[in-house]
């Protein structure tokens, strides 16, 4: 009986230790997020709750958000635009799979669309939400294996309000 008991206890201890070890995916995400923090991005888990009655976006979006803030601007700004990756009422001018949650004013709209069409392929990730106010721009993505913090930073820098 003790012949079976000792290996069983050893296997239980070793198995518990392996459960504590992070998976390859967890290690990749930790590295990606740490690289983003080192690059000057603010990283946090966030749930975006849409205003369904205003724009038709129905589902909450929960993901890691990456935010780039303009230097020297500390006051909260007014929302300029928000783009989401789920069906809403309007997707005029946006790339396939993106919809407007909050549209910018007419003067800024064409410039935003040009930037988006130019920089979206370089992101190499699935865009879940992009929003900007007067002092910062926030990106929520699916964090695919092809993603990199440098791509996130370059993408956000292109959309940072001047």
MODELLER restraints for C-alpha pairs under 7 A, 6 or more apart:
rsr = mdl.restraints
at = mdl.atoms
rsr.add(forms.Gaussian(group=physical.xy_distance, feature=features.Distance(at['CA:32:A'], at['CA:148:A']), mean=6.33, stdev=0.5))
rsr.add(forms.Gaussian(group=physical.xy_distance, feature=features.Distance(at['CA:32:A'], at['CA:149:A']), mean=5.96, stdev=0.5))
rsr.add(forms.Gaussian(group=physical.xy_distance, feature=features.Distance(at['CA:33:A'], at['CA:43:A']), mean=6.82, stdev=0.5))
rsr.add(forms.Gaussian(group=physical.xy_distance, feature=features.Distance(at['CA:35:A'], at['CA:149:A']), mean=5.83, stdev=0.5))
rsr.add(forms.Gaussian(group=physical.xy_distance, feature=features.Distance(at['CA:36:A'], at['CA:149:A']), mean=4.78, stdev=0.5))
rsr.add(forms.Gaussian(group=physical.xy_distance, feature=features.Distance(at['CA:37:A'], at['CA:43:A']), mean=6.61, stdev=0.5))
rsr.add(forms.Gaussian(group=physical.xy_distance, feature=features.Distance(at['CA:41:A'], at['CA:66:A']), mean=6.05, stdev=0.5))
rsr.add(forms.Gaussian(group=physical.xy_distance, feature=features.Distance(at['CA:41:A'], at['CA:67:A']), mean=5.48, stdev=0.5))
rsr.add(forms.Gaussian(group=physical.xy_distance, feature=features.Distance(at['CA:41:A'], at['CA:68:A']), mean=5.22, stdev=0.5))
rsr.add(forms.Gaussian(group=physical.xy_distance, feature=features.Distance(at['CA:42:A'], at['CA:66:A']), mean=5.60, stdev=0.5))
rsr.add(forms.Gaussian(group=physical.xy_distance, feature=features.Distance(at['CA:42:A'], at['CA:67:A']), mean=4.94, stdev=0.5))
rsr.add(forms.Gaussian(group=physical.xy_distance, feature=features.Distance(at['CA:42:A'], at['CA:68:A']), mean=6.52, stdev=0.5))
rsr.add(forms.Gaussian(group=physical.xy_distance, feature=features.Distance(at['CA:43:A'], at['CA:64:A']), mean=6.83, stdev=0.5))
rsr.add(forms.Gaussian(group=physical.xy_distance, feature=features.Distance(at['CA:43:A'], at['CA:65:A']), mean=5.73, stdev=0.5))
rsr.add(forms.Gaussian(group=physical.xy_distance, feature=features.Distance(at['CA:43:A'], at['CA:66:A']), mean=4.85, stdev=0.5))
rsr.add(forms.Gaussian(group=physical.xy_distance, feature=features.Distance(at['CA:43:A'], at['CA:67:A']), mean=6.59, stdev=0.5))
rsr.add(forms.Gaussian(group=physical.xy_distance, feature=features.Distance(at['CA:44:A'], at['CA:64:A']), mean=5.55, stdev=0.5))
rsr.add(forms.Gaussian(group=physical.xy_distance, feature=features.Distance(at['CA:44:A'], at['CA:65:A']), mean=5.48, stdev=0.5))
rsr.add(forms.Gaussian(group=physical.xy_distance, feature=features.Distance(at['CA:44:A'], at['CA:66:A']), mean=6.96, stdev=0.5))
rsr.add(forms.Gaussian(group=physical.xy_distance, feature=features.Distance(at['CA:45:A'], at['CA:63:A']), mean=5.82, stdev=0.5))
rsr.add(forms.Gaussian(group=physical.xy_distance, feature=features.Distance(at['CA:45:A'], at['CA:64:A']), mean=4.40, stdev=0.5))
rsr.add(forms.Gaussian(group=physical.xy_distance, feature=features.Distance(at['CA:45:A'], at['CA:65:A']), mean=6.11, stdev=0.5))
rsr.add(forms.Gaussian(group=physical.xy_distance, feature=features.Distance(at['CA:46:A'], at['CA:62:A']), mean=5.72, stdev=0.5))
rsr.add(forms.Gaussian(group=physical.xy_distance, feature=features.Distance(at['CA:46:A'], at['CA:63:A']), mean=5.75, stdev=0.5))
rsr.add(forms.Gaussian(group=physical.xy_distance, feature=features.Distance(at['CA:46:A'], at['CA:64:A']), mean=5.96, stdev=0.5))
rsr.add(forms.Gaussian(group=physical.xy_distance, feature=features.Distance(at['CA:46:A'], at['CA:65:A']), mean=6.23, stdev=0.5))
rsr.add(forms.Gaussian(group=physical.xy_distance, feature=features.Distance(at['CA:47:A'], at['CA:60:A']), mean=6.55, stdev=0.5))
rsr.add(forms.Gaussian(group=physical.xy_distance, feature=features.Distance(at['CA:47:A'], at['CA:61:A']), mean=5.46, stdev=0.5))
rsr.add(forms.Gaussian(group=physical.xy_distance, feature=features.Distance(at['CA:47:A'], at['CA:62:A']), mean=4.19, stdev=0.5))
rsr.add(forms.Gaussian(group=physical.xy_distance, feature=features.Distance(at['CA:47:A'], at['CA:63:A']), mean=6.58, stdev=0.5))
rsr.add(forms.Gaussian(group=physical.xy_distance, feature=features.Distance(at['CA:48:A'], at['CA:60:A']), mean=5.60, stdev=0.5))
rsr.add(forms.Gaussian(group=physical.xy_distance, feature=features.Distance(at['CA:48:A'], at['CA:61:A']), mean=5.04, stdev=0.5))
rsr.add(forms.Gaussian(group=physical.xy_distance, feature=features.Distance(at['CA:48:A'], at['CA:62:A']), mean=6.34, stdev=0.5))
rsr.add(forms.Gaussian(group=physical.xy_distance, feature=features.Distance(at['CA:49:A'], at['CA:60:A']), mean=4.83, stdev=0.5))
rsr.add(forms.Gaussian(group=physical.xy_distance, feature=features.Distance(at['CA:49:A'], at['CA:61:A']), mean=6.78, stdev=0.5))
rsr.add(forms.Gaussian(group=physical.xy_distance, feature=features.Distance(at['CA:50:A'], at['CA:57:A']), mean=6.08, stdev=0.5))
rsr.add(forms.Gaussian(group=physical.xy_distance, feature=features.Distance(at['CA:50:A'], at['CA:58:A']), mean=6.75, stdev=0.5))
rsr.add(forms.Gaussian(group=physical.xy_distance, feature=features.Distance(at['CA:50:A'], at['CA:60:A']), mean=6.37, stdev=0.5))
rsr.add(forms.Gaussian(group=physical.xy_distance, feature=features.Distance(at['CA:52:A'], at['CA:58:A']), mean=5.36, stdev=0.5))
rsr.add(forms.Gaussian(group=physical.xy_distance, feature=features.Distance(at['CA:55:A'], at['CA:88:A']), mean=6.01, stdev=0.5))
rsr.add(forms.Gaussian(group=physical.xy_distance, feature=features.Distance(at['CA:55:A'], at['CA:89:A']), mean=5.81, stdev=0.5))
rsr.add(forms.Gaussian(group=physical.xy_distance, feature=features.Distance(at['CA:55:A'], at['CA:101:A']), mean=5.80, stdev=0.5))
rsr.add(forms.Gaussian(group=physical.xy_distance, feature=features.Distance(at['CA:56:A'], at['CA:88:A']), mean=4.49, stdev=0.5))
rsr.add(forms.Gaussian(group=physical.xy_distance, feature=features.Distance(at['CA:56:A'], at['CA:89:A']), mean=5.38, stdev=0.5))
rsr.add(forms.Gaussian(group=physical.xy_distance, feature=features.Distance(at['CA:57:A'], at['CA:86:A']), mean=6.68, stdev=0.5))
rsr.add(forms.Gaussian(group=physical.xy_distance, feature=features.Distance(at['CA:57:A'], at['CA:87:A']), mean=6.21, stdev=0.5))
rsr.add(forms.Gaussian(group=physical.xy_distance, feature=features.Distance(at['CA:57:A'], at['CA:88:A']), mean=4.70, stdev=0.5))
rsr.add(forms.Gaussian(group=physical.xy_distance, feature=features.Distance(at['CA:57:A'], at['CA:101:A']), mean=6.91, stdev=0.5))
rsr.add(forms.Gaussian(group=physical.xy_distance, feature=features.Distance(at['CA:63:A'], at['CA:140:A']), mean=6.21, stdev=0.5))
rsr.add(forms.Gaussian(group=physical.xy_distance, feature=features.Distance(at['CA:63:A'], at['CA:141:A']), mean=6.95, stdev=0.5))
rsr.add(forms.Gaussian(group=physical.xy_distance, feature=features.Distance(at['CA:64:A'], at['CA:140:A']), mean=5.95, stdev=0.5))
rsr.add(forms.Gaussian(group=physical.xy_distance, feature=features.Distance(at['CA:64:A'], at['CA:141:A']), mean=6.98, stdev=0.5))
rsr.add(forms.Gaussian(group=physical.xy_distance, feature=features.Distance(at['CA:65:A'], at['CA:138:A']), mean=6.53, stdev=0.5))
rsr.add(forms.Gaussian(group=physical.xy_distance, feature=features.Distance(at['CA:65:A'], at['CA:139:A']), mean=5.53, stdev=0.5))
rsr.add(forms.Gaussian(group=physical.xy_distance, feature=features.Distance(at['CA:65:A'], at['CA:140:A']), mean=4.49, stdev=0.5))
rsr.add(forms.Gaussian(group=physical.xy_distance, feature=features.Distance(at['CA:66:A'], at['CA:138:A']), mean=5.65, stdev=0.5))
rsr.add(forms.Gaussian(group=physical.xy_distance, feature=features.Distance(at['CA:66:A'], at['CA:139:A']), mean=5.18, stdev=0.5))
rsr.add(forms.Gaussian(group=physical.xy_distance, feature=features.Distance(at['CA:66:A'], at['CA:140:A']), mean=6.38, stdev=0.5))
rsr.add(forms.Gaussian(group=physical.xy_distance, feature=features.Distance(at['CA:67:A'], at['CA:136:A']), mean=6.87, stdev=0.5))
rsr.add(forms.Gaussian(group=physical.xy_distance, feature=features.Distance(at['CA:67:A'], at['CA:137:A']), mean=5.73, stdev=0.5))
rsr.add(forms.Gaussian(group=physical.xy_distance, feature=features.Distance(at['CA:67:A'], at['CA:138:A']), mean=4.28, stdev=0.5))
rsr.add(forms.Gaussian(group=physical.xy_distance, feature=features.Distance(at['CA:67:A'], at['CA:139:A']), mean=6.32, stdev=0.5))
rsr.add(forms.Gaussian(group=physical.xy_distance, feature=features.Distance(at['CA:68:A'], at['CA:136:A']), mean=5.64, stdev=0.5))
rsr.add(forms.Gaussian(group=physical.xy_distance, feature=features.Distance(at['CA:68:A'], at['CA:137:A']), mean=5.56, stdev=0.5))
rsr.add(forms.Gaussian(group=physical.xy_distance, feature=features.Distance(at['CA:68:A'], at['CA:138:A']), mean=6.53, stdev=0.5))
rsr.add(forms.Gaussian(group=physical.xy_distance, feature=features.Distance(at['CA:68:A'], at['CA:156:A']), mean=6.37, stdev=0.5))
rsr.add(forms.Gaussian(group=physical.xy_distance, feature=features.Distance(at['CA:69:A'], at['CA:135:A']), mean=6.00, stdev=0.5))
rsr.add(forms.Gaussian(group=physical.xy_distance, feature=features.Distance(at['CA:69:A'], at['CA:136:A']), mean=4.23, stdev=0.5))
rsr.add(forms.Gaussian(group=physical.xy_distance, feature=features.Distance(at['CA:69:A'], at['CA:137:A']), mean=6.61, stdev=0.5))
rsr.add(forms.Gaussian(group=physical.xy_distance, feature=features.Distance(at['CA:70:A'], at['CA:135:A']), mean=5.34, stdev=0.5))
rsr.add(forms.Gaussian(group=physical.xy_distance, feature=features.Distance(at['CA:70:A'], at['CA:136:A']), mean=5.73, stdev=0.5))
rsr.add(forms.Gaussian(group=physical.xy_distance, feature=features.Distance(at['CA:70:A'], at['CA:160:A']), mean=6.94, stdev=0.5))
rsr.add(forms.Gaussian(group=physical.xy_distance, feature=features.Distance(at['CA:73:A'], at['CA:135:A']), mean=6.12, stdev=0.5))
rsr.add(forms.Gaussian(group=physical.xy_distance, feature=features.Distance(at['CA:77:A'], at['CA:133:A']), mean=5.35, stdev=0.5))
rsr.add(forms.Gaussian(group=physical.xy_distance, feature=features.Distance(at['CA:77:A'], at['CA:134:A']), mean=4.66, stdev=0.5))
rsr.add(forms.Gaussian(group=physical.xy_distance, feature=features.Distance(at['CA:77:A'], at['CA:135:A']), mean=5.93, stdev=0.5))
rsr.add(forms.Gaussian(group=physical.xy_distance, feature=features.Distance(at['CA:78:A'], at['CA:133:A']), mean=5.29, stdev=0.5))
rsr.add(forms.Gaussian(group=physical.xy_distance, feature=features.Distance(at['CA:78:A'], at['CA:134:A']), mean=5.94, stdev=0.5))
rsr.add(forms.Gaussian(group=physical.xy_distance, feature=features.Distance(at['CA:79:A'], at['CA:132:A']), mean=6.10, stdev=0.5))
rsr.add(forms.Gaussian(group=physical.xy_distance, feature=features.Distance(at['CA:79:A'], at['CA:133:A']), mean=4.18, stdev=0.5))
rsr.add(forms.Gaussian(group=physical.xy_distance, feature=features.Distance(at['CA:79:A'], at['CA:134:A']), mean=6.92, stdev=0.5))
rsr.add(forms.Gaussian(group=physical.xy_distance, feature=features.Distance(at['CA:80:A'], at['CA:104:A']), mean=5.42, stdev=0.5))
rsr.add(forms.Gaussian(group=physical.xy_distance, feature=features.Distance(at['CA:80:A'], at['CA:132:A']), mean=5.64, stdev=0.5))
rsr.add(forms.Gaussian(group=physical.xy_distance, feature=features.Distance(at['CA:80:A'], at['CA:133:A']), mean=4.90, stdev=0.5))
rsr.add(forms.Gaussian(group=physical.xy_distance, feature=features.Distance(at['CA:80:A'], at['CA:134:A']), mean=6.91, stdev=0.5))
rsr.add(forms.Gaussian(group=physical.xy_distance, feature=features.Distance(at['CA:81:A'], at['CA:102:A']), mean=4.92, stdev=0.5))
rsr.add(forms.Gaussian(group=physical.xy_distance, feature=features.Distance(at['CA:81:A'], at['CA:103:A']), mean=5.01, stdev=0.5))
rsr.add(forms.Gaussian(group=physical.xy_distance, feature=features.Distance(at['CA:81:A'], at['CA:104:A']), mean=4.89, stdev=0.5))
rsr.add(forms.Gaussian(group=physical.xy_distance, feature=features.Distance(at['CA:81:A'], at['CA:131:A']), mean=5.59, stdev=0.5))
rsr.add(forms.Gaussian(group=physical.xy_distance, feature=features.Distance(at['CA:81:A'], at['CA:132:A']), mean=5.75, stdev=0.5))
rsr.add(forms.Gaussian(group=physical.xy_distance, feature=features.Distance(at['CA:82:A'], at['CA:100:A']), mean=6.37, stdev=0.5))
rsr.add(forms.Gaussian(group=physical.xy_distance, feature=features.Distance(at['CA:82:A'], at['CA:101:A']), mean=5.26, stdev=0.5))
rsr.add(forms.Gaussian(group=physical.xy_distance, feature=features.Distance(at['CA:82:A'], at['CA:102:A']), mean=4.82, stdev=0.5))
rsr.add(forms.Gaussian(group=physical.xy_distance, feature=features.Distance(at['CA:82:A'], at['CA:103:A']), mean=6.60, stdev=0.5))
rsr.add(forms.Gaussian(group=physical.xy_distance, feature=features.Distance(at['CA:82:A'], at['CA:130:A']), mean=5.60, stdev=0.5))
rsr.add(forms.Gaussian(group=physical.xy_distance, feature=features.Distance(at['CA:82:A'], at['CA:131:A']), mean=4.14, stdev=0.5))
rsr.add(forms.Gaussian(group=physical.xy_distance, feature=features.Distance(at['CA:82:A'], at['CA:132:A']), mean=6.69, stdev=0.5))
rsr.add(forms.Gaussian(group=physical.xy_distance, feature=features.Distance(at['CA:83:A'], at['CA:98:A']), mean=6.64, stdev=0.5))
rsr.add(forms.Gaussian(group=physical.xy_distance, feature=features.Distance(at['CA:83:A'], at['CA:99:A']), mean=5.74, stdev=0.5))
rsr.add(forms.Gaussian(group=physical.xy_distance, feature=features.Distance(at['CA:83:A'], at['CA:100:A']), mean=4.77, stdev=0.5))
rsr.add(forms.Gaussian(group=physical.xy_distance, feature=features.Distance(at['CA:83:A'], at['CA:101:A']), mean=5.42, stdev=0.5))
rsr.add(forms.Gaussian(group=physical.xy_distance, feature=features.Distance(at['CA:83:A'], at['CA:102:A']), mean=6.88, stdev=0.5))
rsr.add(forms.Gaussian(group=physical.xy_distance, feature=features.Distance(at['CA:83:A'], at['CA:129:A']), mean=5.52, stdev=0.5))
rsr.add(forms.Gaussian(group=physical.xy_distance, feature=features.Distance(at['CA:83:A'], at['CA:130:A']), mean=5.14, stdev=0.5))
rsr.add(forms.Gaussian(group=physical.xy_distance, feature=features.Distance(at['CA:83:A'], at['CA:131:A']), mean=6.31, stdev=0.5))
rsr.add(forms.Gaussian(group=physical.xy_distance, feature=features.Distance(at['CA:84:A'], at['CA:98:A']), mean=5.72, stdev=0.5))
rsr.add(forms.Gaussian(group=physical.xy_distance, feature=features.Distance(at['CA:84:A'], at['CA:99:A']), mean=5.42, stdev=0.5))
rsr.add(forms.Gaussian(group=physical.xy_distance, feature=features.Distance(at['CA:84:A'], at['CA:100:A']), mean=6.33, stdev=0.5))
rsr.add(forms.Gaussian(group=physical.xy_distance, feature=features.Distance(at['CA:84:A'], at['CA:101:A']), mean=6.27, stdev=0.5))
rsr.add(forms.Gaussian(group=physical.xy_distance, feature=features.Distance(at['CA:84:A'], at['CA:128:A']), mean=5.60, stdev=0.5))
rsr.add(forms.Gaussian(group=physical.xy_distance, feature=features.Distance(at['CA:84:A'], at['CA:129:A']), mean=4.38, stdev=0.5))
rsr.add(forms.Gaussian(group=physical.xy_distance, feature=features.Distance(at['CA:84:A'], at['CA:130:A']), mean=6.59, stdev=0.5))
rsr.add(forms.Gaussian(group=physical.xy_distance, feature=features.Distance(at['CA:85:A'], at['CA:97:A']), mean=5.80, stdev=0.5))
rsr.add(forms.Gaussian(group=physical.xy_distance, feature=features.Distance(at['CA:85:A'], at['CA:98:A']), mean=4.57, stdev=0.5))
rsr.add(forms.Gaussian(group=physical.xy_distance, feature=features.Distance(at['CA:85:A'], at['CA:99:A']), mean=6.10, stdev=0.5))
rsr.add(forms.Gaussian(group=physical.xy_distance, feature=features.Distance(at['CA:85:A'], at['CA:127:A']), mean=6.54, stdev=0.5))
rsr.add(forms.Gaussian(group=physical.xy_distance, feature=features.Distance(at['CA:85:A'], at['CA:128:A']), mean=4.94, stdev=0.5))
rsr.add(forms.Gaussian(group=physical.xy_distance, feature=features.Distance(at['CA:85:A'], at['CA:129:A']), mean=6.34, stdev=0.5))
rsr.add(forms.Gaussian(group=physical.xy_distance, feature=features.Distance(at['CA:86:A'], at['CA:98:A']), mean=6.68, stdev=0.5))
rsr.add(forms.Gaussian(group=physical.xy_distance, feature=features.Distance(at['CA:86:A'], at['CA:99:A']), mean=6.62, stdev=0.5))
rsr.add(forms.Gaussian(group=physical.xy_distance, feature=features.Distance(at['CA:87:A'], at['CA:99:A']), mean=6.24, stdev=0.5))
rsr.add(forms.Gaussian(group=physical.xy_distance, feature=features.Distance(at['CA:88:A'], at['CA:99:A']), mean=5.83, stdev=0.5))
rsr.add(forms.Gaussian(group=physical.xy_distance, feature=features.Distance(at['CA:88:A'], at['CA:100:A']), mean=6.89, stdev=0.5))
rsr.add(forms.Gaussian(group=physical.xy_distance, feature=features.Distance(at['CA:90:A'], at['CA:99:A']), mean=5.87, stdev=0.5))
rsr.add(forms.Gaussian(group=physical.xy_distance, feature=features.Distance(at['CA:90:A'], at['CA:100:A']), mean=5.69, stdev=0.5))
rsr.add(forms.Gaussian(group=physical.xy_distance, feature=features.Distance(at['CA:91:A'], at['CA:98:A']), mean=6.39, stdev=0.5))
rsr.add(forms.Gaussian(group=physical.xy_distance, feature=features.Distance(at['CA:91:A'], at['CA:99:A']), mean=4.27, stdev=0.5))
rsr.add(forms.Gaussian(group=physical.xy_distance, feature=features.Distance(at['CA:91:A'], at['CA:100:A']), mean=5.60, stdev=0.5))
rsr.add(forms.Gaussian(group=physical.xy_distance, feature=features.Distance(at['CA:93:A'], at['CA:113:A']), mean=6.77, stdev=0.5))
rsr.add(forms.Gaussian(group=physical.xy_distance, feature=features.Distance(at['CA:94:A'], at['CA:113:A']), mean=6.63, stdev=0.5))
rsr.add(forms.Gaussian(group=physical.xy_distance, feature=features.Distance(at['CA:95:A'], at['CA:117:A']), mean=6.89, stdev=0.5))
rsr.add(forms.Gaussian(group=physical.xy_distance, feature=features.Distance(at['CA:119:A'], at['CA:155:A']), mean=6.33, stdev=0.5))
rsr.add(forms.Gaussian(group=physical.xy_distance, feature=features.Distance(at['CA:122:A'], at['CA:151:A']), mean=6.83, stdev=0.5))
rsr.add(forms.Gaussian(group=physical.xy_distance, feature=features.Distance(at['CA:123:A'], at['CA:151:A']), mean=5.48, stdev=0.5))
rsr.add(forms.Gaussian(group=physical.xy_distance, feature=features.Distance(at['CA:123:A'], at['CA:152:A']), mean=6.42, stdev=0.5))
rsr.add(forms.Gaussian(group=physical.xy_distance, feature=features.Distance(at['CA:123:A'], at['CA:155:A']), mean=6.40, stdev=0.5))
rsr.add(forms.Gaussian(group=physical.xy_distance, feature=features.Distance(at['CA:124:A'], at['CA:146:A']), mean=6.31, stdev=0.5))
rsr.add(forms.Gaussian(group=physical.xy_distance, feature=features.Distance(at['CA:124:A'], at['CA:147:A']), mean=5.88, stdev=0.5))
rsr.add(forms.Gaussian(group=physical.xy_distance, feature=features.Distance(at['CA:125:A'], at['CA:141:A']), mean=6.55, stdev=0.5))
rsr.add(forms.Gaussian(group=physical.xy_distance, feature=features.Distance(at['CA:125:A'], at['CA:142:A']), mean=6.64, stdev=0.5))
rsr.add(forms.Gaussian(group=physical.xy_distance, feature=features.Distance(at['CA:125:A'], at['CA:143:A']), mean=6.42, stdev=0.5))
rsr.add(forms.Gaussian(group=physical.xy_distance, feature=features.Distance(at['CA:125:A'], at['CA:144:A']), mean=5.87, stdev=0.5))
rsr.add(forms.Gaussian(group=physical.xy_distance, feature=features.Distance(at['CA:125:A'], at['CA:146:A']), mean=6.93, stdev=0.5))
rsr.add(forms.Gaussian(group=physical.xy_distance, feature=features.Distance(at['CA:125:A'], at['CA:147:A']), mean=5.74, stdev=0.5))
rsr.add(forms.Gaussian(group=physical.xy_distance, feature=features.Distance(at['CA:126:A'], at['CA:141:A']), mean=5.54, stdev=0.5))
rsr.add(forms.Gaussian(group=physical.xy_distance, feature=features.Distance(at['CA:126:A'], at['CA:142:A']), mean=5.48, stdev=0.5))
rsr.add(forms.Gaussian(group=physical.xy_distance, feature=features.Distance(at['CA:127:A'], at['CA:140:A']), mean=6.35, stdev=0.5))
rsr.add(forms.Gaussian(group=physical.xy_distance, feature=features.Distance(at['CA:127:A'], at['CA:141:A']), mean=4.73, stdev=0.5))
rsr.add(forms.Gaussian(group=physical.xy_distance, feature=features.Distance(at['CA:127:A'], at['CA:142:A']), mean=6.86, stdev=0.5))
rsr.add(forms.Gaussian(group=physical.xy_distance, feature=features.Distance(at['CA:128:A'], at['CA:140:A']), mean=5.25, stdev=0.5))
rsr.add(forms.Gaussian(group=physical.xy_distance, feature=features.Distance(at['CA:128:A'], at['CA:141:A']), mean=5.05, stdev=0.5))
rsr.add(forms.Gaussian(group=physical.xy_distance, feature=features.Distance(at['CA:128:A'], at['CA:142:A']), mean=6.83, stdev=0.5))
rsr.add(forms.Gaussian(group=physical.xy_distance, feature=features.Distance(at['CA:129:A'], at['CA:139:A']), mean=5.79, stdev=0.5))
rsr.add(forms.Gaussian(group=physical.xy_distance, feature=features.Distance(at['CA:129:A'], at['CA:140:A']), mean=4.94, stdev=0.5))
rsr.add(forms.Gaussian(group=physical.xy_distance, feature=features.Distance(at['CA:129:A'], at['CA:141:A']), mean=6.96, stdev=0.5))
rsr.add(forms.Gaussian(group=physical.xy_distance, feature=features.Distance(at['CA:130:A'], at['CA:138:A']), mean=5.74, stdev=0.5))
rsr.add(forms.Gaussian(group=physical.xy_distance, feature=features.Distance(at['CA:130:A'], at['CA:139:A']), mean=4.67, stdev=0.5))
rsr.add(forms.Gaussian(group=physical.xy_distance, feature=features.Distance(at['CA:130:A'], at['CA:140:A']), mean=6.44, stdev=0.5))
rsr.add(forms.Gaussian(group=physical.xy_distance, feature=features.Distance(at['CA:131:A'], at['CA:137:A']), mean=5.73, stdev=0.5))
rsr.add(forms.Gaussian(group=physical.xy_distance, feature=features.Distance(at['CA:131:A'], at['CA:138:A']), mean=5.30, stdev=0.5))
rsr.add(forms.Gaussian(group=physical.xy_distance, feature=features.Distance(at['CA:131:A'], at['CA:139:A']), mean=6.71, stdev=0.5))
rsr.add(forms.Gaussian(group=physical.xy_distance, feature=features.Distance(at['CA:132:A'], at['CA:138:A']), mean=6.22, stdev=0.5))
rsr.add(forms.Gaussian(group=physical.xy_distance, feature=features.Distance(at['CA:134:A'], at['CA:161:A']), mean=6.14, stdev=0.5))
rsr.add(forms.Gaussian(group=physical.xy_distance, feature=features.Distance(at['CA:135:A'], at['CA:161:A']), mean=6.36, stdev=0.5))
rsr.add(forms.Gaussian(group=physical.xy_distance, feature=features.Distance(at['CA:136:A'], at['CA:160:A']), mean=6.11, stdev=0.5))
rsr.add(forms.Gaussian(group=physical.xy_distance, feature=features.Distance(at['CA:136:A'], at['CA:161:A']), mean=6.84, stdev=0.5))
rsr.add(forms.Gaussian(group=physical.xy_distance, feature=features.Distance(at['CA:137:A'], at['CA:156:A']), mean=6.40, stdev=0.5))
rsr.add(forms.Gaussian(group=physical.xy_distance, feature=features.Distance(at['CA:137:A'], at['CA:159:A']), mean=6.71, stdev=0.5))
rsr.add(forms.Gaussian(group=physical.xy_distance, feature=features.Distance(at['CA:137:A'], at['CA:160:A']), mean=5.63, stdev=0.5))
